[in-house]
Amino acid sequence: MNAKTKNTIVATLWVLTVGLCAYLQASPYALPELQKSGFLGPAVDIGHFRDGLALVAPIAAAVGFYSTAVRTARNKVLEEQRASLLRQTKDSFAQTLALKLGLKLHNSQTPELSVRIFLPERTRWLNPRMLFTKLLHRDNIRFRISNVKGLADRRCNDGLSFIVSPSARAQGLVGTCYNTKEIVLDDNLQNGGKEYNLSKQLSSATSDLVLCICVPVFKLGDTRDGVSAVVAFDSADILFKNAILNAKPAAIEDAKTCLSLYRKFLCKDIPELFD
């Protein structure tokens, strides 16, 4: 159980407790019935007990609101700190990847690179459009984009999703990566709309990219268990495209190894990104 789920459960229980106190205090029948049933002893003064609940309920509500506000502020600070650390590791990785491809950097230059995570799309039952699409195409499996602050600060197209199965309908490099279970690379995306079965929306959303590399994440770390997520590295920086065009095969393999290591770093050290 992750921290977010725990916080949700605690907050729900707290709200229910406050609501129960308010109900017992306001109801003229609840406390007498509890006393008749033996849940309250005969010596308990119902009037004093009700007065106590009238005091406890607002105090409990105030404590709950205060703790929520403190937790929210603390989480915001932690999120900003994590984003800063992720940005630093991503920029360092981008420099390493560029050097692996033989790109010469000047004055600590950092090529632009975004890292995005694609996860299986979960049906939102309260979203009529998504529910209708799910019912109409039950056999489709979609991977939805997750733009993590610090990893993907540029052109965050939240809500984009790609069909990955069945293979005949697979879209984009994400779909290709899912089906081949291998690292896939394309440095000519502007001309790949038809080749990758992209819709007009997807083509428009990715039209500025000059490079995209997709790395599969396997269930339980075993390629036999299928792909559970895809980590995509994309860039609109022409430097990366030129580097790949001029790179030798050995340099490309070194770059793929580098990409796999970064994928492992994300999976092992920040597993909540894949929840």
ABEGO torsion letter per residue (X at the ends): XBAAAAAAAAAAAAAAAAAAAAAAAABAAAAAAAAAAGABBAABBAAAAAAAAAAAAAAAAAAAAAAAAAAAAAAAAAAAAAAAAAAAAAAAAAAAAAAAAGBBBBGGBBBBBBBBBBBBBBBBAABAAAAAAAAABAABBBBBBBBBBGABABGBBBGBBBBAOBAAABBEAAAAAAAAGBBBBBAAAAAAAAAAGBBAAAAAAAAABABBBBBBBBBGGBAAAEBABBBBBBBABAAAAAAAAABBAAAAAAAAAAAAAAAAAAAAABAAAAX
